[in-house]
Amino acid sequence: MAYDKDWAKVDPSTLPDIKVPPPGPRSRELHSRAEKFMKGYSSQVKLFPVAFESGHGVTLTDVDGNRYIDFSSGIYVTNLGHCHPKVVEYIQKHTATLMNCHDYTTEVKALFLEKLASHTPGNLNGIQMYCSGTEAVEAGMRAARAHTNKHEFFSFYGDFHGKTMSAVSLTEVANFTTGPRAPGHHMAPNGHCYRCHFNKVYPECNLFCVDALEKQIKMEGTDNIAAVVLEPIQGWNGSIVYPDGYIPKIRKMCDRLGILLIVDEVLTCCARTGKFWCVDHYDVEPDIIIMGKGMANGFPCTAFAIKDDYTEVLEKISASTSYGGNPMAAAAGLASLEVIEEENLVERSAKLGSFILDKLLKMKDNHKIIGEVRGKGCLLGMELVKDQETREPFIDAGNRVYQKAFSRGLAWIPARQNLRMSPPLIMEEELAARALEIIDDSITEVEKEYGY
Ligand SMILES: Cc1ncc(COP(=O)(O)O)c(C=O)c1O
């Protein structure tokens, strides 16, 4: 399909365009109607209860007519921009042709699988398709259990892997569960250098945290541990990028102990971090890789891939679901992967991301409450602290800066003292610079409010 390559172009001087102080009256009215029934909104909605009407490319429009710069991509989802014409066309075609035929083969599914397998690392070509990240994580865990005949897992402090029972048991976020994590799910301190759990300093530490992980795994008994599950960059925990060597050292440890390595790339896959997969930054090949979010630019379509030589386990855990791999989802995935290739989005993500990270680093020099800025490609973040020496988290400031920037027209993602940025990979630098000015001004105002 031919589409105008400039379909998402915007004049940066016209954005954001705030006509009514948001959340405006229509937003408030709609939100209060929805909220009567829908309980448990995320903190980002609670802190800024706006209602959206449409999205186009790198912009979002709310129901009061305000236009925002999108620095969130849904939540790391609409990487190609909202309503990318190729994705829309493919989904529309398959919506009008065949919506569902259980797990029978369709041409579009075959095309999608071939395209995806051309991108998966090494020989990770055994694939199953699902509809949410958490389902794909659980399916990957089931595959690990089927292959190893072991049933326990290790994940890391601060991880987020979804909200079904096993996936949520891999997360640290206690309030998503209604009690203790399911048995057999262990958590270990992660390699979070800014807040080292062992009070050590990288690189002199020689990645002591991985040695400690190995010790903890051995104490639990390697006979039962099927896999280590890892977010290669922690999203929910505040865009935590691990030090070089950390993920390769975990890979080696898993090999030594005979444990699988499952890398959860639901958030980091498909060019988000400036490589197709985040593990490509570290030359690491997982045993199982999980993908979602940006893989289909907003249509529910997720998957996991496992090594060819393990595919007997895929027979054991059956790929059949009501919706996984339906023609509309496969079409959205196929279109998205084609666009990533055609529009060189891996390179563009790396370039835009380093432009933003440079500006964030300069911003940090001018603000007392920025403790750390971090990111890879277009997965970025900053952490606010009360004092750069003590690094005490500044949660109130995180919430206030989020709200202030949003009210000025920047749609983005809070996480307590952390602020997360995930622009569509197609954003022009000039517009990203405008977004960063909004963040800078909002931090200045909040610093004044708190007497810095
Ligand atoms: C790393 C990671 N894994 C899994 C999930 C769960 O995905 P979903 O919300 O599609 O179930 C998320 C969601 O944010 C995620 O960030």
The ligand as a Tripos MOL2 file, in Angstrom:
@<TRIPOS>MOLECULE
LIG
   16    16     1     0     0
SMALL
NO_CHARGES

@<TRIPOS>ATOM
      1 C1          7.6840   -5.8880   30.8290 C.3       1 LIG1
      2 C2          6.2100   -6.1460   30.8060 C.ar      1 LIG1
      3 N1          5.7610   -7.3980   30.7770 N.ar      1 LIG1
      4 C3          4.4570   -7.6930   30.7420 C.ar      1 LIG1
      5 C4          3.5160   -6.6850   30.7650 C.ar      1 LIG1
      6 C5          2.0630   -7.0250   30.7690 C.3       1 LIG1
      7 O1          1.4970   -6.7030   29.5470 O.3       1 LIG1
      8 P1         -0.0980   -6.5460   29.4240 P.3       1 LIG1
      9 O2         -0.4680   -5.3000   30.1350 O.co2     1 LIG1
     10 O3         -0.3120   -6.4590   27.9280 O.co2     1 LIG1
     11 O4         -0.7020   -7.7590   30.0090 O.co2     1 LIG1
     12 C6          3.9290   -5.3520   30.7850 C.ar      1 LIG1
     13 C7          2.9360   -4.2650   30.8090 C.2       1 LIG1
     14 O5          3.2000   -3.1160   31.0290 O.2       1 LIG1
     15 C8          5.3170   -5.0670   30.8150 C.ar      1 LIG1
     16 O6          5.7620   -3.8140   30.8770 O.3       1 LIG1
@<TRIPOS>BOND
     1     1     2 1
     2     2     3 ar
     3     2    15 ar
     4     3     4 ar
     5     4     5 ar
     6     5     6 1
     7     5    12 ar
     8     6     7 1
     9     7     8 1
    10     8     9 2
    11     8    10 1
    12     8    11 1
    13    12    13 1
    14    12    15 ar
    15    13    14 2
    16    15    16 1
@<TRIPOS>SUBSTRUCTURE
     1 LIG1         1 GROUP 0 **** ****
